[in-house]
């Protein structure tokens, strides 16, 4: 059984590891120094959202903060950060969350996820979609209890042996989901179009019945005596004033 836990030791020594002050780290990460101090002292658990943002700001691989089987990594200064030209942003795969958890076959039930986090089903769902604050300790504890790798959701391309093919496969699955969504939307549009066509035909039939009732042929109206009577005299120009002077 693999256990996952947060590397509190690295967080406590982050200033020394990076060889910069806590104030400078807070400035680069755009967070309050007081908050960062609480993370460093272990008084407050950093959320997954804040950890991703911090690692991206510092160009620091997030796998350093995830300990497997209580193996805490304390990277050297030269290894702690990645050069800008080699850095790949860390992201969170919400689509993988929906694929991994649910009520379908080979999915982990949300009730089990909630039990692992000691919260309600809906709260667990919102947390893992990052719609609500997700403490790293709760996340990694749940991964241990459910035996799910945190890297199914934490996409860190800077991690050694990162499987690009697996990520491409996940992206391809995401594209299939999007295509299925577009198909459903297209089917809905066809249904709306069919409904509008039916209503148009109904209005056209009502119009024809009305025309028959008043005995007016709309198609030949332009050639009828009503149309002729309404036409102006030959040579008449619109806007021309009538000459009312009588010839002597």
trRosetta pair geometry for C-beta under 8 A, 3 or more apart (Angstrom, degrees):
i j d omega theta_ij theta_ji phi_ij phi_ji
1 144 7.7 69 163 -169 103 81
1 147 6.8 -93 -141 -97 82 111
2 68 6.0 -28 -169 -160 105 100
2 69 6.3 -78 -145 -51 64 93
2 144 7.3 -130 104 -122 62 72
2 147 7.0 107 46 -136 88 78
2 149 7.9 7 90 -91 147 76
3 68 7.1 137 75 -162 55 48
3 69 5.5 107 46 -91 89 46
3 70 6.8 16 85 -29 125 78
3 144 4.9 28 -137 -127 60 125
4 66 6.2 -22 -159 -171 101 96
4 67 7.1 141 -158 76 47 56
4 68 6.2 -20 -99 -101 66 62
4 140 4.2 -131 120 -166 102 93
4 141 7.8 -135 80 -62 87 24
4 143 4.8 -12 43 89 145 121
4 144 5.0 -152 32 -60 79 91
4 149 8.0 135 -64 -139 141 45
4 150 5.7 144 -162 -22 160 119
5 66 7.9 138 70 -161 33 52
5 67 4.8 -28 68 65 83 107
5 70 6.6 24 33 -87 135 59
5 137 7.6 13 -152 -128 68 72
5 140 5.6 139 -106 131 24 140
5 141 7.8 48 -102 -71 69 67
5 144 7.6 22 -56 -51 71 138
6 11 7.7 6 154 -16 105 132
6 45 7.6 134 34 -149 170 97
6 46 8.0 162 -158 50 146 95
6 65 6.3 -13 -154 166 73 87
6 66 7.3 -42 -109 -105 46 47
6 67 7.0 32 116 13 6 99
6 136 4.8 92 -91 119 130 119
6 137 5.4 -71 -4 -80 129 70
6 140 5.8 178 -45 16 75 152
7 10 4.2 27 129 14 118 115
7 11 6.7 142 102 -15 71 85
7 64 6.6 -94 47 142 159 60
7 65 4.8 -140 37 -148 107 41
7 66 6.8 -60 -17 -13 102 10
7 67 4.8 129 -74 -42 84 102
7 72 5.1 134 -135 -138 97 87
7 73 6.7 -52 -115 43 155 70
8 11 5.5 -57 -152 39 40 112
8 12 6.1 41 151 -23 71 106
8 42 5.7 42 -161 -100 123 112
9 12 5.7 -55 -149 35 30 112
9 13 6.4 0 160 6 65 112
9 72 4.9 49 42 179 133 150
9 74 6.7 -70 121 -72 113 109
10 13 6.2 -74 -143 53 29 91
10 14 6.3 62 153 -73 66 80
10 17 6.7 7 -155 -29 77 160
10 64 5.9 163 -154 147 165 99
10 65 6.0 -132 75 -99 138 64
10 72 6.7 -166 -32 -175 94 98
10 73 6.9 13 -69 82 133 64
10 74 6.0 -168 -94 -101 84 68
11 14 5.7 -13 -147 -33 32 116
11 39 5.9 -104 -179 151 125 92
11 40 6.0 -153 149 -110 82 46
11 42 7.6 121 94 -74 122 73
11 46 7.1 -165 -123 -3 145 133
11 65 7.1 61 -55 -126 95 104
12 40 5.8 107 -121 -173 43 66
12 41 7.5 86 -117 -96 86 23
12 42 6.7 -11 -79 -40 106 101
13 16 4.8 -53 -174 46 84 113
13 17 5.4 89 123 -30 91 100
13 74 6.7 6 78 -134 142 117
14 17 5.5 -54 -139 38 33 112
14 18 6.0 13 167 -2 68 111
14 22 8.0 90 83 -102 100 77
14 25 6.6 81 125 -117 118 163
14 40 6.7 -113 30 -108 108 99
15 18 6.5 -66 -142 48 23 95
15 19 8.0 95 160 -80 52 9
15 20 6.6 -111 -150 80 66 51
15 21 6.1 9 -148 -148 117 24
15 22 5.1 -50 -81 -59 130 73
15 25 6.6 -110 -93 -18 76 137
15 40 7.4 19 -17 -124 107 141
16 19 7.1 22 -173 -76 31 50
17 74 6.5 -133 -99 -168 122 81
17 75 6.6 76 -166 67 121 73
17 77 6.7 174 173 -86 50 63
17 80 5.3 142 152 -101 103 151
18 25 6.8 110 67 -85 153 113
18 58 6.9 -70 -112 -161 145 129
18 60 7.7 -62 -88 -83 118 133
18 77 6.9 118 -134 -129 22 81
18 80 5.8 -139 -88 118 67 150
18 81 7.0 69 -125 -36 94 117
19 77 5.3 18 -12 -120 121 132
20 24 4.4 -96 165 82 112 135
20 25 6.0 137 100 -52 110 82
21 24 4.6 98 58 5 82 99
21 25 7.1 -141 99 -4 46 84
22 25 5.5 -52 -148 36 36 113
22 26 6.3 38 152 -20 67 104
22 33 6.3 98 128 -152 98 96
22 36 5.8 166 -176 115 98 125
22 37 6.4 70 165 -80 149 77
22 40 6.5 -55 -118 -38 129 158
23 26 5.7 -53 -149 36 30 112
23 27 6.4 33 151 -22 63 105
23 33 5.4 -7 -109 -109 64 135
24 27 5.5 -50 -147 34 34 114
24 28 6.4 32 155 -16 66 105
25 28 5.9 -57 -148 38 30 108
25 29 6.1 11 159 -3 66 115
25 36 6.3 157 99 -167 108 155
25 58 7.0 1 -141 -86 86 125
26 29 6.1 -68 -141 50 26 100
26 31 5.4 -102 -150 75 76 74
26 32 6.6 -32 -166 136 127 15
26 33 4.2 -123 -4 -87 175 66
26 35 7.7 130 -127 58 114 85
26 36 4.6 -130 -85 -1 100 148
27 30 7.5 23 -180 -73 29 42
28 57 5.2 140 139 154 86 111
28 58 6.2 89 118 -82 135 72
29 36 7.3 122 61 -86 137 128
29 53 6.7 101 -163 126 92 92
29 54 4.8 4 -129 -118 135 73
29 57 4.4 147 -103 79 61 159
29 58 6.8 -18 -70 -40 98 94
30 53 8.0 -80 56 158 100 121
30 57 7.0 -153 9 -111 87 149
31 35 5.4 -96 161 74 108 127
31 36 5.7 121 99 -52 116 99
31 50 7.2 64 -90 -153 147 111
31 54 7.4 -29 -6 -87 138 98
32 35 4.4 89 68 3 93 104
32 36 7.1 -166 93 -5 49 84
33 36 5.6 -55 -148 39 37 111
33 37 6.2 44 152 -26 68 103
34 37 5.6 -50 -150 31 31 115
34 38 6.8 32 151 -19 62 102
35 38 5.8 -55 -158 32 34 111
35 39 6.8 36 146 -18 65 101
35 44 7.2 -73 -160 72 68 153
36 39 5.4 -50 -153 34 39 114
36 40 6.3 39 150 -20 69 105
37 40 5.5 -53 -146 37 33 113
37 41 6.1 21 158 -9 67 110
38 41 6.0 -57 -138 45 29 103
38 43 4.3 -84 -157 69 81 108
38 44 4.0 35 138 13 117 116
39 42 7.8 30 174 -71 29 28
39 43 7.9 -72 -48 49 18 72
39 44 5.9 -57 -72 75 54 91
39 45 8.0 72 -120 -150 73 12
39 46 4.9 44 -127 -59 120 106
45 135 4.5 37 115 -152 131 113
45 136 6.4 -150 172 39 99 82
45 137 5.2 -72 -147 2 142 117
46 50 5.1 -122 -170 86 90 120
46 51 5.2 107 131 -62 121 92
46 54 7.5 -37 -167 1 144 146
46 135 7.7 121 84 -145 31 65
46 136 5.8 16 83 -4 78 123
47 50 4.6 91 55 11 84 100
47 51 6.7 -147 93 -7 43 88
47 133 4.8 -93 -108 -162 143 86
47 134 5.7 102 -164 63 93 51
47 135 5.8 -69 -104 -91 63 39
47 136 6.7 157 -158 -32 18 76
48 51 5.6 -56 -144 38 30 113
48 52 6.3 33 157 -21 65 103
48 92 7.2 90 142 -97 119 134
48 130 6.9 -108 88 -103 115 102
48 134 4.4 -18 18 88 116 109
48 135 7.6 74 -21 126 78 7
48 136 5.5 135 -70 -85 67 72
48 139 5.5 64 -59 -28 127 161
48 154 7.7 -122 -158 -85 114 107
49 52 6.1 -57 -153 33 27 109
49 53 6.5 21 153 -13 62 109
49 130 5.7 126 -77 -154 104 110
49 133 6.9 -94 18 -126 124 59
49 134 6.7 113 -19 37 88 89
50 53 5.6 -57 -148 40 34 111
50 54 6.1 35 154 -22 67 108
51 54 5.7 -53 -143 36 30 111
51 55 6.3 28 158 -16 64 107
51 62 6.5 91 144 -136 104 111
51 65 6.3 -149 -162 99 128 165
51 136 5.8 66 -28 -71 150 130
52 55 6.0 -58 -147 38 27 107
52 56 6.3 25 156 -16 64 109
52 62 6.7 -13 -103 -88 58 143
52 90 5.3 -145 -148 104 84 115
52 91 7.6 76 -160 -115 133 18
52 92 6.4 -65 -86 -43 161 104
52 154 7.7 -151 -89 -132 106 92
53 56 5.9 -57 -146 39 29 110
53 57 6.2 29 155 -21 64 109
54 57 5.7 -57 -148 35 29 111
54 58 6.2 7 161 0 66 112
54 60 7.5 -30 128 49 79 121
55 58 6.2 -66 -140 50 28 96
55 59 7.8 54 165 -127 57 3
55 60 4.7 -109 -141 73 70 83
55 61 6.9 -14 -166 154 123 6
55 62 4.6 -34 -97 -75 174 83
55 65 7.5 -113 -73 -1 125 131
55 90 5.4 16 97 15 125 148
55 156 8.0 -44 140 -115 151 115
56 59 7.4 22 -168 -77 29 44
56 89 5.4 30 -126 -141 114 84
56 90 5.6 -130 -66 35 91 92
58 81 6.1 -109 152 -106 82 111
59 81 4.9 68 91 -166 93 94
59 82 4.9 -123 160 54 103 78
59 83 7.7 -145 153 46 149 3
59 84 6.8 -91 -97 -85 157 55
59 87 4.7 -70 -141 -108 110 142
60 64 6.6 -68 165 31 98 137
60 80 6.0 -21 -125 161 101 76
60 81 5.4 -54 -82 -98 72 70
60 82 7.6 172 -91 2 25 84
61 64 5.6 108 85 -15 85 96
61 82 6.8 85 -43 -32 89 119
61 90 7.7 134 -141 -70 46 123
61 156 5.7 93 -159 178 82 128
61 158 4.1 -138 -96 103 103 121
61 159 6.0 140 -165 -75 127 60
62 65 5.7 -54 -172 34 61 109
62 66 6.8 46 138 -14 79 106
62 90 5.1 91 -18 -126 126 158
62 154 6.0 -121 99 179 143 128
62 156 4.8 -138 41 -89 100 138
62 159 7.9 -48 57 -64 74 104
63 66 5.5 -61 -146 41 48 107
63 73 7.8 26 124 37 78 152
63 151 7.6 15 -96 -85 104 118
63 156 5.5 -173 -35 92 94 157
63 158 7.7 -156 9 89 108 85
63 159 4.5 97 -29 -109 145 105
63 160 7.9 -122 78 19 160 75
64 73 5.2 -113 -141 89 67 120
64 75 5.7 -64 -118 -13 130 119
64 80 7.2 51 -97 -137 167 68
65 136 7.4 -54 143 -165 121 156
66 140 6.7 -176 -134 -106 88 127
66 150 5.9 -148 -136 64 146 145
66 151 7.9 172 89 -54 168 89
66 154 7.5 166 -49 69 149 163
67 70 6.0 29 148 -127 126 20
67 71 5.7 176 -163 65 86 49
67 72 5.1 -26 -105 -86 130 60
67 73 7.3 -174 -100 2 76 77
68 71 5.7 -13 68 39 66 106
75 79 4.2 -125 -175 94 113 105
75 80 4.4 158 94 -80 119 68
76 79 4.9 74 55 18 80 103
76 80 6.8 -132 91 -30 34 88
77 80 5.7 -43 -140 10 29 119
82 86 5.2 -118 175 91 104 100
82 87 4.5 139 100 -87 117 81
82 158 5.5 -109 -49 -135 155 135
83 86 4.8 65 63 22 89 104
83 87 6.8 -146 89 -32 39 89
84 87 5.6 -47 -139 11 31 119
86 158 7.9 96 135 -117 90 98
87 158 6.8 -14 -139 -80 56 127
88 157 3.7 -43 98 72 148 126
88 158 5.6 -178 46 -50 92 81
90 154 6.9 -10 -173 -173 109 82
90 155 6.6 160 -160 84 57 61
90 156 4.9 -4 -116 -100 101 75
90 157 7.8 -156 -92 17 55 72
90 158 7.5 -61 -69 16 92 109
91 155 4.7 -13 64 60 84 116
92 130 5.8 79 109 -33 161 145
92 153 6.0 8 -158 163 75 86
92 154 6.7 -23 -106 -100 68 48
92 155 7.1 -169 -85 14 17 90
93 96 3.9 40 119 11 120 115
93 97 6.9 164 107 -18 68 79
93 152 7.2 -106 63 144 129 55
93 153 5.2 -140 52 -140 86 48
93 155 5.5 92 -37 -36 104 116
93 170 6.6 -19 -149 159 148 144
94 97 5.2 -43 -156 25 44 120
94 98 6.8 40 150 -15 68 100
94 129 5.4 56 -138 -138 113 70
94 130 7.0 -98 -84 20 107 102
95 98 5.9 -55 -155 37 36 108
95 99 6.4 33 148 -18 67 107
95 170 7.2 139 91 173 118 96
95 173 7.3 157 145 102 129 100
95 174 4.7 13 176 -102 175 104
95 177 6.7 -177 -146 33 121 158
96 99 5.4 -54 -144 40 37 112
96 100 5.9 33 158 -20 70 110
96 152 5.3 -168 157 156 137 85
96 153 5.5 -160 85 -92 122 64
96 170 6.1 -15 -75 -151 107 131
97 100 6.1 -60 -143 38 24 106
97 101 6.2 -25 175 27 63 108
97 128 4.8 159 -146 143 132 110
97 129 6.2 -173 100 -81 158 62
97 153 5.9 57 -66 -111 86 119
98 101 7.1 -71 -123 59 21 75
98 102 6.6 48 -172 -55 56 122
99 102 7.8 -58 -155 -3 11 125
99 107 7.6 -143 160 -107 39 104
99 173 7.1 33 -87 138 150 144
100 107 6.7 126 153 -141 27 79
100 108 6.3 -5 153 23 78 105
100 148 6.6 85 -174 -144 139 142
100 152 6.2 86 -71 140 146 144
100 153 7.8 -81 10 -60 149 101
101 107 6.0 102 -157 180 16 101
101 108 5.1 -46 -107 70 70 88
101 109 7.5 29 -160 147 78 6
101 110 5.7 88 167 -81 112 70
101 113 5.5 13 -131 -46 138 147
101 125 7.6 -161 113 -105 136 77
101 128 7.0 61 23 94 151 164
102 107 4.2 -35 56 162 81 159
102 108 7.9 79 26 60 47 48
102 109 7.7 -57 99 -114 21 39
102 110 6.9 26 -104 -40 24 96
103 107 6.7 -11 25 78 9 132
103 109 6.4 49 -99 -119 60 80
103 110 7.4 -43 -53 1 80 97
104 107 4.6 74 61 -2 76 132
108 112 5.6 -104 175 74 90 127
108 113 6.2 102 123 -54 112 96
108 146 5.8 43 -147 -158 159 127
108 148 7.1 -82 -18 -57 156 135
109 112 4.7 93 68 3 87 101
109 113 7.2 -152 102 -4 48 85
110 113 5.2 -50 -148 36 42 115
110 114 6.1 46 152 -23 70 103
110 121 4.5 74 129 -155 113 99
110 124 6.1 157 -171 83 86 124
110 125 5.9 -6 -140 -63 131 101
111 114 5.6 -49 -146 36 32 114
111 115 6.4 35 151 -21 63 104
111 121 5.7 -33 -84 -89 57 113
112 115 5.5 -49 -146 34 33 113
112 116 6.5 36 152 -21 63 103
112 146 6.8 113 134 -103 110 106
113 116 5.7 -55 -152 34 31 112
113 117 6.5 12 154 -3 65 110
113 121 7.6 87 67 -133 95 63
113 124 4.7 143 117 160 103 144
113 125 7.8 98 92 -64 140 59
113 128 7.2 -43 176 -29 143 145
113 142 6.4 44 -156 -165 69 129
113 146 6.8 8 -99 -71 67 147
114 117 6.0 -68 -148 49 31 99
114 118 7.8 151 160 -34 59 3
114 119 5.5 -108 -154 79 78 64
114 120 5.8 -40 -150 155 134 16
114 121 4.6 -76 -47 -83 147 47
114 123 7.1 95 -125 60 101 86
114 124 4.2 -127 -86 -18 69 142
115 118 7.1 28 -169 -77 32 44
116 141 7.0 172 165 119 88 82
116 142 4.0 102 126 -129 121 78
116 145 4.2 179 -132 78 110 140
116 146 5.6 -42 -78 -40 164 99
117 123 7.8 -148 106 105 134 100
117 124 5.2 155 39 -106 141 102
117 127 7.0 163 -160 59 165 159
117 138 5.3 56 -140 -180 91 108
117 141 7.5 125 -103 84 55 106
117 142 5.1 -8 -64 -76 84 125
119 123 4.2 -103 156 91 123 127
119 124 5.3 155 80 -57 109 81
119 127 7.2 87 69 -17 160 142
120 123 4.5 89 57 9 83 106
120 124 6.9 -148 92 -8 42 87
121 124 5.9 -60 -153 34 28 111
121 125 6.5 28 152 -19 65 106
122 125 5.6 -52 -149 35 34 114
122 126 6.3 30 155 -15 67 107
123 126 5.8 -55 -145 41 32 108
123 127 6.2 37 154 -24 64 107
123 132 6.9 -55 -157 56 71 160
124 127 5.7 -54 -148 33 29 115
124 128 6.4 17 160 -10 64 109
125 128 6.3 -65 -149 41 26 101
125 129 6.4 16 156 -10 64 111
126 129 5.8 -60 -144 43 31 106
126 131 4.4 -81 -164 69 82 113
126 132 4.5 54 129 0 108 113
127 130 7.5 24 173 -80 34 30
127 131 7.6 -80 -63 52 18 71
127 132 5.1 -54 -84 71 60 101
127 133 7.4 -28 -125 85 86 35
127 134 4.4 119 -177 -93 90 95
127 138 7.6 -62 177 111 152 133
127 139 7.8 -156 149 -81 116 90
128 134 6.8 103 -79 -104 38 143
128 139 7.9 136 -99 -118 77 96
128 153 7.3 -90 -165 -127 93 159
130 134 6.2 -75 -103 -3 63 126
134 138 6.7 -129 -173 75 65 113
134 139 5.4 62 159 -61 108 117
135 138 4.4 82 69 8 98 106
135 139 6.8 -168 91 -9 50 87
136 139 5.5 -57 -147 38 34 114
136 140 6.1 23 160 -12 70 109
137 140 6.2 -59 -141 42 27 102
137 141 6.0 30 158 -21 64 111
138 141 5.8 -55 -143 37 27 113
138 142 6.3 29 157 -19 62 107
139 142 5.9 -59 -154 35 27 110
139 143 6.5 28 150 -20 63 106
139 150 6.7 80 142 -122 105 115
140 143 5.4 -46 -146 33 37 116
140 144 6.5 41 152 -21 64 101
140 150 6.1 -25 -104 -69 73 140
141 144 5.7 -53 -154 33 33 112
141 145 6.4 27 152 -14 66 106
142 145 5.8 -55 -144 40 33 108
142 146 5.9 10 163 1 69 114
142 148 7.8 -21 127 47 80 113
143 146 6.3 -67 -136 52 23 96
143 147 7.7 73 165 -105 54 6
143 148 5.1 -104 -141 73 70 77
143 149 6.8 33 -167 -158 120 10
143 150 4.8 -41 -96 -62 165 83
144 147 7.3 16 -175 -74 28 48
148 152 6.1 -64 171 18 96 141
149 152 5.2 117 77 -25 85 92
150 153 6.4 -68 -174 46 53 94
150 154 5.2 16 144 12 89 121
151 154 5.4 -65 -109 67 45 89
151 155 7.5 98 -168 -92 69 36
151 156 6.9 -79 -128 27 98 97
151 159 7.0 -57 -125 22 135 174
155 167 6.6 97 -142 -119 118 120
156 159 4.5 82 101 -30 105 107
156 162 7.0 -131 98 -100 64 127
157 162 5.2 126 -147 156 45 166
157 164 7.5 50 -133 -91 101 85
157 167 7.5 -12 -90 -45 95 169
158 162 7.3 86 43 -38 13 145
159 162 4.7 115 69 -69 84 99
162 167 7.6 9 164 -23 98 129
163 166 3.8 49 111 9 120 115
163 167 6.7 154 99 -13 69 82
164 167 5.6 -56 -152 39 38 111
164 168 6.2 40 150 -22 70 104
165 168 5.5 -52 -146 36 33 112
165 169 6.3 37 151 -22 64 103
166 169 5.6 -52 -151 33 31 114
166 170 6.5 32 150 -18 64 103
167 170 5.5 -51 -149 36 35 112
167 171 6.3 38 149 -21 65 103
168 171 5.4 -51 -148 36 34 114
168 172 6.3 39 150 -23 65 102
169 172 5.5 -50 -149 33 32 114
169 173 6.6 35 150 -19 63 101
170 173 5.6 -50 -152 33 34 113
170 174 6.5 38 148 -21 64 103
171 174 5.4 -52 -152 34 35 115
171 175 6.5 38 148 -21 66 101
172 175 5.5 -50 -152 32 35 113
172 176 6.7 38 148 -20 64 100
173 176 5.5 -50 -153 32 37 113
173 177 6.6 40 148 -20 66 100
174 177 5.6 -49 -152 32 36 114
174 178 6.5 36 149 -18 65 104
175 178 5.5 -52 -149 37 35 113
175 179 6.3 38 151 -21 66 103
176 179 5.6 -51 -146 35 33 112
176 180 6.4 36 153 -20 64 103
177 180 5.8 -54 -152 35 31 112
177 181 6.5 34 149 -21 63 104
178 181 5.5 -51 -152 33 34 115
178 182 6.5 34 150 -19 65 103
179 182 5.6 -52 -149 36 34 111
179 183 6.5 39 150 -23 65 101
180 183 5.6 -48 -150 31 34 114
180 184 6.6 34 152 -18 64 102
181 184 5.8 -55 -153 34 32 110
181 185 6.4 31 150 -17 65 106
182 185 5.5 -53 -147 38 35 112
182 186 6.2 37 153 -22 67 105
183 186 5.6 -54 -148 36 31 112
183 187 6.4 33 153 -20 65 104
184 187 5.6 -51 -148 34 32 112
184 188 6.5 36 151 -20 63 103
185 188 5.6 -52 -152 34 34 114
185 189 6.5 36 150 -20 65 104
186 189 5.5 -51 -149 35 35 113
186 190 6.5 38 151 -20 65 102
187 190 5.6 -50 -150 33 34 113
187 191 6.6 38 150 -21 64 102
188 191 5.6 -52 -153 32 34 114
188 192 6.5 33 150 -17 66 103
189 192 5.6 -52 -149 36 34 111
189 193 6.2 36 152 -20 66 106
190 193 5.5 -53 -145 37 32 113
190 194 6.3 35 154 -21 65 103
191 194 5.8 -52 -149 34 30 111
191 195 6.5 31 152 -19 62 106
192 195 5.6 -56 -152 36 32 113
192 196 6.4 31 152 -18 66 105
193 196 5.7 -54 -147 37 32 110
193 197 6.3 35 153 -21 65 105
194 197 5.6 -53 -147 35 31 113
194 198 6.4 33 153 -20 64 104
195 198 5.8 -53 -151 34 31 112
195 199 6.5 28 152 -16 64 106
196 199 5.7 -56 -148 39 33 110
196 200 6.2 37 152 -23 66 105
197 200 5.6 -52 -147 34 31 113
197 201 6.4 30 155 -17 64 105
198 201 5.9 -55 -149 37 30 110
198 202 6.4 33 151 -21 63 106
199 202 5.5 -53 -149 34 33 115
199 203 6.5 34 153 -18 65 103
200 203 5.8 -55 -151 36 32 110
200 204 6.3 33 151 -21 65 106
201 204 5.5 -51 -146 35 34 114
201 205 6.4 34 154 -19 65 104
202 205 5.8 -53 -149 36 31 110
202 206 6.4 31 151 -18 64 106
203 206 5.6 -54 -147 37 33 112
203 207 6.3 38 152 -24 65 105
204 207 5.6 -51 -150 33 31 115
204 208 6.6 30 153 -18 63 104
205 208 5.8 -53 -149 35 33 110
205 209 6.5 32 153 -17 65 105
206 209 5.8 -55 -148 37 32 111
206 210 6.3 34 153 -20 65 106
207 210 5.7 -56 -150 36 30 112
207 211 6.4 32 152 -21 64 105
207 218 7.9 -12 155 -17 105 160
208 211 5.6 -51 -147 34 33 113
208 212 6.5 33 153 -19 64 104
209 212 5.7 -54 -151 35 33 111
209 213 6.5 36 151 -24 65 105
210 213 5.6 -53 -150 31 33 114
210 214 6.7 12 159 -1 66 106
211 214 6.5 -67 -148 46 29 94
211 216 5.6 -99 -158 74 77 79
211 217 7.1 83 166 -110 118 27
211 218 5.2 -73 -124 -23 143 107
212 215 7.2 27 -175 -79 35 41
216 221 6.7 34 173 -91 101 105
217 220 4.5 14 108 38 122 99
217 221 6.6 -167 92 -53 63 68
217 224 7.7 153 58 -64 93 124
218 221 5.5 -21 -151 -25 35 121
220 223 5.2 -55 -176 46 80 106
220 224 6.3 101 125 -49 83 91
221 224 5.5 -43 -151 6 40 121
221 226 7.3 -41 -166 68 80 116
221 227 6.2 125 149 -52 64 122
222 227 5.1 121 -159 -128 32 164
223 227 6.4 26 -1 53 6 143
223 228 8.0 22 -175 -45 36 97
224 227 5.0 104 58 5 70 99
224 228 7.2 -133 105 -2 40 88
225 228 5.4 -51 -144 39 40 112
225 229 6.1 42 156 -22 69 104
226 229 5.9 -53 -146 36 29 109
226 230 6.4 23 155 -17 61 111
227 230 5.8 -65 -153 38 30 109
227 231 6.8 40 150 -37 65 99
228 231 5.7 -46 -156 12 36 115
232 236 4.2 -118 151 77 118 137
232 238 7.4 -151 -35 -72 167 74
233 236 4.5 98 64 -29 79 122
236 240 6.4 -148 -165 46 67 132
237 240 4.4 92 68 -32 87 121
